[in-house]
């Protein structure tokens, strides 16, 4: 999806470019969705991506039902604002380790030896990339 046809606006992309936590929900079939905080990246193409371990519950759930949503809210102390994206998600075998490295640099101080070790531990695992293709974007700003 090109940036021109994306339901994500330039203002959304700027907001989603901040190091904020997103709360990911995936369809659970008979089980209720259980939102999880995640690191994420909004792309210029209008998708939202994150990484996960290959054996994670979200991967199993997405294999059964590809519906996913991500809600991102401004932190306490800022004016109320949130963006919600919902649509089908794909699980991709490529790019997860590079994404994890980019996101770790965005969320952590990698000059901190403990955080650098944490990242090395993440990168040692089998990772997959989850890409949400937004069909619906809702937003609120006060």
N, CA, C and O atoms as a DFTB+ gen file, in Angstrom:
568 C
 N C O
     1  1       0.860      -1.165       0.000
     2  2       0.000       0.000       0.000
     3  2       0.905       1.228       0.000
     4  3       1.813       1.323       0.826
     5  1       0.679       2.138      -0.887
     6  2       1.512       3.344      -0.957
     7  2       1.091       4.329       0.119
     8  3      -0.021       4.259       0.641
     9  1       1.985       5.242       0.443
    10  2       1.695       6.235       1.474
    11  2       0.475       7.066       1.102
    12  3      -0.261       7.506       1.985
    13  1       0.248       7.291      -0.199
    14  2      -0.889       8.106      -0.627
    15  2      -2.223       7.414      -0.359
    16  3      -3.221       8.078      -0.079
    17  1      -2.246       6.093      -0.441
    18  2      -3.499       5.375      -0.238
    19  2      -3.625       4.810       1.171
    20  3      -4.640       4.196       1.501
    21  1      -2.634       5.005       1.985
    22  2      -2.657       4.490       3.348
    23  2      -3.653       5.255       4.195
    24  3      -3.757       6.477       4.090
    25  1      -4.389       4.537       5.040
    26  2      -5.256       5.250       5.962
    27  2      -4.468       5.954       7.074
    28  3      -5.043       6.740       7.827
    29  1      -3.171       5.686       7.186
    30  2      -2.339       6.399       8.156
    31  2      -1.940       7.742       7.564
    32  3      -1.411       7.805       6.455
    33  1      -2.194       8.811       8.301
    34  2      -1.836      10.152       7.841
    35  2      -0.397      10.465       8.217
    36  3       0.226       9.736       8.989
    37  1       0.117      11.538       7.675
    38  2       1.467      11.993       8.038
    39  2       1.534      12.293       9.531
    40  3       2.546      12.009      10.172
    41  1       0.479      12.858      10.086
    42  2       0.431      13.142      11.528
    43  2       0.451      11.844      12.330
    44  3       1.115      11.759      13.363
    45  1      -0.287      10.822      11.849
    46  2      -0.252       9.511      12.505
    47  2       1.165       8.945      12.486
    48  3       1.665       8.479      13.510
    49  1       1.809       8.986      11.326
    50  2       3.154       8.422      11.194
    51  2       4.144       9.129      12.105
    52  3       5.027       8.491      12.678
    53  1       4.004      10.445      12.242
    54  2       4.880      11.189      13.150
    55  2       4.670      10.724      14.595
    56  3       5.636      10.480      15.318
    57  1       3.414      10.604      15.005
    58  2       3.092      10.138      16.358
    59  2       3.592       8.705      16.568
    60  3       4.192       8.404      17.600
    61  1       3.349       7.829      15.602
    62  2       3.759       6.430      15.726
    63  2       5.267       6.250      15.614
    64  3       5.783       5.176      15.925
    65  1       5.974       7.271      15.181
    66  2       7.424       7.224      15.100
    67  2       8.118       7.443      16.435
    68  3       9.333       7.289      16.550
    69  1       7.333       7.803      17.440
    70  2       7.894       8.008      18.777
    71  2       8.094       6.664      19.484
    72  3       7.424       5.690      19.141
    73  1       8.993       6.593      20.456
    74  2       9.188       5.338      21.193
    75  2       8.083       5.123      22.234
    76  3       8.313       5.246      23.437
    77  1       6.896       4.803      21.752
    78  2       5.747       4.524      22.601
    79  2       5.436       3.032      22.527
    80  3       5.794       2.367      21.555
    81  1       4.782       2.518      23.539
    82  2       4.345       1.130      23.485
    83  2       3.026       1.052      22.743
    84  3       2.155       1.910      22.891
    85  1       2.896       0.010      21.945
    86  2       1.627      -0.301      21.320
    87  2       1.036      -1.492      22.036
    88  3       1.766      -2.328      22.569
    89  1      -0.278      -1.574      22.053
    90  2      -0.950      -2.722      22.649
    91  2      -1.586      -3.515      21.518
    92  3      -2.553      -3.081      20.892
    93  1      -1.011      -4.695      21.274
    94  2      -1.404      -5.563      20.175
    95  2      -2.463      -6.543      20.646
    96  3      -2.329      -7.168      21.699
    97  1      -3.522      -6.668      19.849
    98  2      -4.533      -7.701      20.064
    99  2      -4.660      -8.496      18.776
   100  3      -4.702      -7.932      17.682
   101  1      -4.721      -9.804      18.922
   102  2      -4.970     -10.660      17.769
   103  2      -6.235     -11.454      18.054
   104  3      -6.553     -11.742      19.208
   105  1      -6.951     -11.805      16.995
   106  2      -8.188     -12.564      17.162
   107  2      -7.856     -13.895      17.826
   108  3      -6.834     -14.511      17.523
   109  1      -8.708     -14.327      18.716
   110  2      -8.415     -15.538      19.463
   111  2      -9.360     -16.683      19.194
   112  3      -9.394     -17.644      19.962
   113  1     -10.137     -16.607      18.111
   114  2     -11.151     -17.629      17.819
   115  2     -12.081     -17.715      19.028
   116  3     -12.777     -16.746      19.334
   117  1     -12.107     -18.846      19.716
   118  2     -12.996     -18.990      20.869
   119  2     -12.439     -18.284      22.110
   120  3     -13.179     -18.004      23.053
   121  1     -11.155     -18.001      22.104
   122  2     -10.509     -17.345      23.240
   123  2     -10.617     -15.837      23.081
   124  3     -10.529     -15.330      21.963
   125  1     -10.809     -15.106      24.185
   126  2     -10.854     -13.643      24.050
   127  2      -9.468     -13.093      23.717
   128  3      -8.461     -13.670      24.128
   129  1      -9.406     -11.980      22.973
   130  2      -8.103     -11.356      22.713
   131  2      -7.461     -10.939      24.028
   132  3      -8.148     -10.541      24.968
   133  1      -6.161     -11.034      24.083
   134  2      -5.400     -10.624      25.265
   135  2      -4.335      -9.634      24.815
   136  3      -3.250     -10.045      24.403
   137  1      -4.626      -8.326      24.886
   138  2      -3.657      -7.324      24.415
   139  2      -2.305      -7.462      25.118
   140  3      -2.228      -7.758      26.311
   141  1      -1.259      -7.240      24.352
   142  2       0.107      -7.295      24.874
   143  2       0.853      -6.036      24.458
   144  3       0.711      -5.581      23.323
   145  1       1.655      -5.461      25.372
   146  2       2.478      -4.312      24.976
   147  2       3.604      -4.783      24.054
   148  3       4.235      -5.811      24.300
   149  1       3.841      -4.021      22.999
   150  2       4.877      -4.384      22.025
   151  2       5.593      -3.130      21.532
   152  3       5.051      -2.025      21.549
   153  1       6.826      -3.343      21.094
   154  2       7.511      -2.344      20.296
   155  2       6.980      -2.490      18.881
   156  3       6.581      -3.584      18.481
   157  1       6.968      -1.415      18.126
   158  2       6.427      -1.468      16.770
   159  2       7.103      -0.400      15.923
   160  3       7.784       0.490      16.430
   161  1       6.894      -0.516      14.621
   162  2       7.387       0.474      13.672
   163  2       6.315       0.698      12.618
   164  3       5.850      -0.256      11.994
   165  1       5.922       1.945      12.416
   166  2       5.036       2.308      11.305
   167  2       5.923       2.599      10.109
   168  3       6.911       3.323      10.226
   169  1       5.575       2.038       8.961
   170  2       6.407       2.192       7.770
   171  2       5.854       3.276       6.859
   172  3       4.684       3.648       6.952
   173  1       6.701       3.770       5.988
   174  2       6.280       4.769       5.001
   175  2       5.224       4.202       4.052
   176  3       4.455       4.956       3.455
   177  1       5.186       2.880       3.914
   178  2       4.199       2.239       3.040
   179  2       2.824       2.159       3.708
   180  3       1.849       1.760       3.072
   181  1       2.744       2.538       4.995
   182  2       1.460       2.542       5.684
   183  2       1.133       1.278       6.455
   184  3      -0.002       1.102       6.896
   185  1       2.105       0.393       6.625
   186  2       1.888      -0.790       7.451
   187  2       2.491      -0.540       8.829
   188  3       3.212       0.435       9.042
   189  1       2.187      -1.424       9.740
   190  2       2.776      -1.382      11.077
   191  2       3.384      -2.757      11.311
   192  3       2.737      -3.778      11.077
   193  1       4.632      -2.781      11.774
   194  2       5.302      -4.060      11.955
   195  2       5.924      -4.178      13.333
   196  3       6.250      -3.185      13.983
   197  1       6.077      -5.419      13.758
   198  2       6.696      -5.739      15.030
   199  2       7.391      -7.082      14.871
   200  3       7.208      -7.760      13.860
   201  1       8.175      -7.465      15.848
   202  2       8.829      -8.768      15.792
   203  2       8.339      -9.601      16.969
   204  3       7.865      -9.070      17.973
   205  1       8.462     -10.903      16.826
   206  2       8.061     -11.819      17.884
   207  2       8.845     -13.115      17.742
   208  3       9.422     -13.392      16.691
   209  1       8.860     -13.895      18.795
   210  2       9.504     -15.204      18.734
   211  2       8.659     -16.139      17.868
   212  3       7.432     -16.048      17.848
   213  1       9.326     -17.025      17.164
   214  2       8.646     -17.907      16.214
   215  2       7.572     -18.765      16.882
   216  3       6.559     -19.061      16.248
   217  1       7.752     -19.161      18.097
   218  2       6.790     -20.040      18.763
   219  2       5.768     -19.320      19.614
   220  3       5.111     -19.949      20.443
   221  1       5.614     -18.021      19.434
   222  2       4.741     -17.247      20.313
   223  2       3.256     -17.539      20.086
   224  3       2.855     -18.014      19.023
   225  1       2.466     -17.249      21.092
   226  2       1.022     -17.415      21.002
   227  2       0.460     -16.564      19.867
   228  3      -0.431     -17.012      19.146
   229  1       0.966     -15.349      19.701
   230  2       0.419     -14.483      18.642
   231  2       0.626     -15.091      17.260
   232  3      -0.233     -14.938      16.391
   233  1       1.730     -15.767      17.038
   234  2       1.966     -16.414      15.749
   235  2       0.961     -17.539      15.543
   236  3       0.407     -17.685      14.454
   237  1       0.724     -18.332      16.581
   238  2      -0.254     -19.427      16.466
   239  2      -1.654     -18.883      16.214
   240  3      -2.393     -19.422      15.390
   241  1      -2.018     -17.828      16.914
   242  2      -3.350     -17.247      16.728
   243  2      -3.497     -16.635      15.333
   244  3      -4.538     -16.784      14.693
   245  1      -2.465     -15.955      14.870
   246  2      -2.537     -15.344      13.540
   247  2      -2.613     -16.400      12.438
   248  3      -3.179     -16.142      11.375
   249  1      -2.056     -17.570      12.677
   250  2      -2.161     -18.652      11.691
   251  2      -3.615     -19.099      11.556
   252  3      -4.039     -19.513      10.477
   253  1      -4.382     -19.019      12.647
   254  2      -5.797     -19.411      12.616
   255  2      -6.693     -18.290      12.106
   256  3      -7.686     -18.533      11.420
   257  1      -6.326     -17.059      12.452
   258  2      -7.176     -15.905      12.117
   259  2      -6.257     -14.694      12.017
   260  3      -5.669     -14.298      13.023
   261  1      -6.112     -14.092      10.835
   262  2      -5.113     -13.040      10.648
   263  2      -5.511     -11.656      11.159
   264  3      -4.755     -10.704      10.970
   265  1      -6.669     -11.514      11.797
   266  2      -7.095     -10.185      12.254
   267  2      -6.257      -9.724      13.445
   268  3      -6.006     -10.476      14.387
   269  1      -5.829      -8.444      13.369
   270  2      -5.019      -7.877      14.450
   271  2      -5.325      -6.395      14.584
   272  3      -5.792      -5.751      13.645
   273  1      -5.052      -5.872      15.764
   274  2      -5.160      -4.427      15.970
   275  2      -4.053      -3.988      16.919
   276  3      -3.555      -4.760      17.738
   277  1      -3.695      -2.732      16.777
   278  2      -2.675      -2.129      17.622
   279  2      -3.185      -0.757      18.036
   280  3      -3.620       0.037      17.202
   281  1      -3.126      -0.488      19.340
   282  2      -3.518       0.811      19.878
   283  2      -2.284       1.427      20.517
   284  3      -1.578       0.774      21.286
   285  1      -2.032       2.687      20.192
   286  2      -0.898       3.431      20.745
   287  2      -1.451       4.711      21.353
   288  3      -2.205       5.437      20.704
   289  1      -1.078       4.987      22.598
   290  2      -1.579       6.171      23.294
   291  2      -0.416       7.033      23.766
   292  3       0.677       6.539      24.042
   293  1      -0.678       8.329      23.850
   294  2       0.311       9.264      24.386
   295  2       0.505       8.967      25.875
   296  3      -0.432       8.522      26.538
   297  1       1.685       9.202      26.401
   298  2       1.930       8.936      27.818
   299  2       1.228       9.950      28.731
   300  3       0.841      11.039      28.308
   301  1       1.083       9.553      29.982
   302  2       0.514      10.439      30.999
   303  2       1.328      11.725      31.031
   304  3       2.554      11.695      30.925
   305  1       0.649      12.844      31.175
   306  2       1.326      14.140      31.216
   307  2       1.223      14.886      29.901
   308  3       1.429      16.098      29.850
   309  1       0.904      14.161      28.835
   310  2       0.664      14.803      27.540
   311  2      -0.843      14.898      27.317
   312  3      -1.628      14.217      27.977
   313  1      -1.223      15.738      26.392
   314  2      -2.641      15.805      26.024
   315  2      -3.089      14.447      25.494
   316  3      -2.310      13.718      24.880
   317  1      -4.331      14.126      25.736
   318  2      -4.857      12.825      25.342
   319  2      -4.800      12.663      23.824
   320  3      -5.206      13.538      23.059
   321  1      -4.283      11.517      23.432
   322  2      -4.161      11.211      22.010
   323  2      -3.948       9.724      21.867
   324  3      -3.229       9.115      22.659
   325  1      -4.569       9.136      20.861
   326  2      -4.317       7.741      20.532
   327  2      -4.598       7.486      19.063
   328  3      -5.338       8.217      18.405
   329  1      -3.980       6.418      18.574
   330  2      -4.200       5.936      17.208
   331  2      -4.402       4.431      17.309
   332  3      -3.659       3.736      18.001
   333  1      -5.411       3.941      16.613
   334  2      -5.709       2.512      16.569
   335  2      -5.709       2.071      15.113
   336  3      -6.358       2.693      14.271
   337  1      -4.978       0.993      14.813
   338  2      -4.979       0.419      13.465
   339  2      -5.494      -1.011      13.561
   340  3      -5.164      -1.740      14.496
   341  1      -6.296      -1.398      12.596
   342  2      -6.832      -2.760      12.575
   343  2      -6.852      -3.258      11.144
   344  3      -7.138      -2.504      10.213
   345  1      -6.549      -4.528      10.978
   346  2      -6.570      -5.138       9.654
   347  2      -5.908      -6.495       9.695
   348  3      -5.500      -6.962      10.758
   349  1      -5.802      -7.123       8.551
   350  2      -5.155      -8.434       8.500
   351  2      -3.646      -8.299       8.740
   352  3      -3.018      -7.308       8.366
   353  1      -3.104      -9.317       9.366
   354  2      -1.660      -9.348       9.622
   355  2      -1.048     -10.531       8.897
   356  3      -1.651     -11.599       8.787
   357  1       0.154     -10.320       8.410
   358  2       0.921     -11.408       7.820
   359  2       2.123     -11.665       8.704
   360  3       2.624     -10.759       9.370
   361  1       2.582     -12.903       8.707
   362  2       3.782     -13.283       9.454
   363  2       4.867     -13.546       8.429
   364  3       4.725     -14.416       7.569
   365  1       5.947     -12.793       8.525
   366  2       7.025     -12.826       7.534
   367  2       8.297     -13.410       8.150
   368  3       8.644     -13.097       9.289
   369  1       8.975     -14.244       7.402
   370  2      10.210     -14.872       7.882
   371  2      11.414     -13.945       7.784
   372  3      12.414     -14.159       8.469
   373  1      11.332     -12.917       6.941
   374  2      12.487     -12.053       6.721
   375  2      12.363     -10.735       7.487
   376  3      11.260     -10.273       7.780
   377  1      13.497     -10.150       7.800
   378  2      13.544      -8.794       8.335
   379  2      13.332      -8.632       9.825
   380  3      13.435      -7.518      10.338
   381  1      13.039      -9.706      10.536
   382  2      12.729      -9.571      11.963
   383  2      13.947      -9.161      12.788
   384  3      13.826      -8.340      13.698
   385  1      15.111      -9.719      12.484
   386  2      16.302      -9.380      13.275
   387  2      16.717      -7.920      13.050
   388  3      17.103      -7.230      13.993
   389  1      16.635      -7.457      11.805
   390  2      16.944      -6.046      11.533
   391  2      15.941      -5.136      12.234
   392  3      16.317      -4.107      12.796
   393  1      14.671      -5.512      12.199
   394  2      13.644      -4.725      12.880
   395  2      13.895      -4.695      14.376
   396  3      13.797      -3.636      14.996
   397  1      14.216      -5.837      14.965
   398  2      14.501      -5.886      16.403
   399  2      15.665      -4.973      16.758
   400  3      15.629      -4.297      17.786
   401  1      16.687      -4.946      15.931
   402  2      17.843      -4.069      16.178
   403  2      17.445      -2.596      16.102
   404  3      17.837      -1.799      16.954
   405  1      16.668      -2.238      15.083
   406  2      16.218      -0.843      14.951
   407  2      15.354      -0.424      16.136
   408  3      15.515       0.666      16.685
   409  1      14.439      -1.303      16.517
   410  2      13.545      -0.951      17.614
   411  2      14.281      -0.889      18.947
   412  3      13.981      -0.028      19.774
   413  1      15.228      -1.778      19.168
   414  2      16.007      -1.728      20.404
   415  2      16.749      -0.397      20.504
   416  3      16.828       0.191      21.583
   417  1      17.290       0.076      19.390
   418  2      17.995       1.366      19.400
   419  2      17.026       2.520      19.645
   420  3      17.419       3.551      20.191
   421  1      15.777       2.357      19.251
   422  2      14.768       3.394      19.461
   423  2      14.284       3.423      20.916
   424  3      14.040       4.496      21.468
   425  1      14.147       2.253      21.532
   426  2      13.566       2.155      22.868
   427  2      14.605       2.095      23.992
   428  3      14.304       2.470      25.125
   429  1      15.793       1.639      23.702
   430  2      16.816       1.448      24.728
   431  2      18.064       2.264      24.425
   432  3      18.304       2.661      23.285
   433  1      18.846       2.505      25.456
   434  2      20.186       3.071      25.312
   435  2      21.136       1.893      25.146
   436  3      21.480       1.228      26.123
   437  1      21.556       1.634      23.921
   438  2      22.383       0.456      23.664
   439  2      23.845       0.655      24.064
   440  3      24.651      -0.265      23.931
   441  1      24.195       1.857      24.554
   442  2      25.513       2.032      25.161
   443  2      25.544       1.402      26.553
   444  3      26.618       1.160      27.103
   445  1      24.388       1.142      27.110
   446  2      24.269       0.431      28.391
   447  2      24.571      -1.044      28.123
   448  3      23.887      -1.688      27.328
   449  1      25.596      -1.574      28.792
   450  2      26.028      -2.948      28.530
   451  2      24.923      -3.976      28.778
   452  3      24.810      -4.959      28.046
   453  1      24.112      -3.746      29.807
   454  2      23.024      -4.684      30.092
   455  2      22.011      -4.715      28.951
   456  3      21.547      -5.783      28.552
   457  1      21.671      -3.536      28.431
   458  2      20.721      -3.485      27.316
   459  2      21.335      -4.097      26.061
   460  3      20.639      -4.773      25.304
   461  1      22.615      -3.872      25.832
   462  2      23.281      -4.473      24.672
   463  2      23.257      -5.999      24.786
   464  3      23.061      -6.690      23.786
   465  1      23.456      -6.530      26.001
   466  2      23.362      -7.983      26.210
   467  2      21.931      -8.471      25.991
   468  3      21.709      -9.531      25.407
   469  1      20.959      -7.680      26.470
   470  2      19.555      -8.044      26.257
   471  2      19.255      -8.153      24.764
   472  3      18.601      -9.097      24.322
   473  1      19.737      -7.185      23.997
   474  2      19.517      -7.221      22.548
   475  2      20.195      -8.445      21.933
   476  3      19.602      -9.120      21.092
   477  1      21.420      -8.734      22.338
   478  2      22.122      -9.910      21.802
   479  2      21.330     -11.179      22.085
   480  3      21.278     -12.078      21.245
   481  1      20.720     -11.257      23.252
   482  2      19.903     -12.414      23.607
   483  2      18.669     -12.508      22.713
   484  3      18.307     -13.595      22.264
   485  1      18.024     -11.374      22.456
   486  2      16.863     -11.355      21.559
   487  2      17.276     -11.809      20.165
   488  3      16.596     -12.629      19.548
   489  1      18.380     -11.281      19.674
   490  2      18.828     -11.581      18.309
   491  2      19.296     -13.025      18.147
   492  3      19.363     -13.531      17.027
   493  1      19.618     -13.690      19.254
   494  2      20.045     -15.086      19.186
   495  2      18.863     -16.022      18.940
   496  3      19.053     -17.181      18.572
   497  1      17.648     -15.522      19.142
   498  2      16.465     -16.362      18.979
   499  2      15.941     -16.374      17.552
   500  3      16.377     -15.600      16.699
   501  1      14.993     -17.276      17.318
   502  2      14.317     -17.344      16.025
   503  2      13.167     -16.343      16.051
   504  3      12.195     -16.514      16.787
   505  1      13.292     -15.300      15.241
   506  2      12.309     -14.222      15.229
   507  2      11.543     -14.190      13.922
   508  3      12.052     -14.569      12.867
   509  1      10.303     -13.727      14.020
   510  2       9.468     -13.489      12.848
   511  2       8.976     -12.053      12.900
   512  3       8.934     -11.429      13.960
   513  1       8.608     -11.548      11.745
   514  2       8.084     -10.186      11.634
   515  2       6.585     -10.277      11.379
   516  3       6.140     -10.985      10.476
   517  1       5.813      -9.556      12.183
   518  2       4.368      -9.480      12.008
   519  2       4.065      -8.122      11.392
   520  3       4.483      -7.088      11.914
   521  1       3.338      -8.127      10.280
   522  2       3.007      -6.889       9.569
   523  2       1.491      -6.730       9.550
   524  3       0.772      -7.578       9.021
   525  1       1.017      -5.631      10.135
   526  2      -0.407      -5.312      10.101
   527  2      -0.646      -4.411       8.898
   528  3       0.036      -3.403       8.709
   529  1      -1.623      -4.794       8.093
   530  2      -2.008      -4.039       6.903
   531  2      -3.314      -3.316       7.245
   532  3      -4.394      -3.890       7.109
   533  1      -3.216      -2.059       7.687
   534  2      -4.405      -1.373       8.203
   535  2      -5.532      -1.242       7.170
   536  3      -5.337      -0.750       6.059
   537  1      -6.692      -1.693       7.577
   538  2      -7.912      -1.451       6.811
   539  2      -8.739      -0.361       7.478
   540  3      -9.533       0.321       6.830
   541  1      -8.541      -0.209       8.783
   542  2      -9.267       0.810       9.529
   543  2      -8.290       1.483      10.492
   544  3      -7.562       0.820      11.232
   545  1      -8.294       2.797      10.462
   546  2      -7.490       3.577      11.413
   547  2      -8.448       4.526      12.112
   548  3      -9.214       5.259      11.486
   549  1      -8.375       4.482      13.416
   550  2      -9.158       5.429      14.219
   551  2      -8.190       6.202      15.072
   552  3      -7.131       5.703      15.454
   553  1      -8.567       7.427      15.366
   554  2      -7.655       8.286      16.125
   555  2      -8.450       9.244      16.996
   556  3      -9.621       9.530      16.746
   557  1      -7.780       9.723      18.014
   558  2      -8.368      10.729      18.891
   559  2      -7.250      11.654      19.337
   560  3      -6.163      11.203      19.696
   561  1      -7.520      12.931      19.313
   562  2      -6.576      13.926      19.839
   563  2      -7.393      15.022      20.488
   564  3      -8.345      15.535      19.899
   565  1      -7.017      15.378      21.702
   566  2      -7.747      16.413      22.428
   567  2      -7.040      17.726      22.285
   568  3      -7.495      18.734      22.825
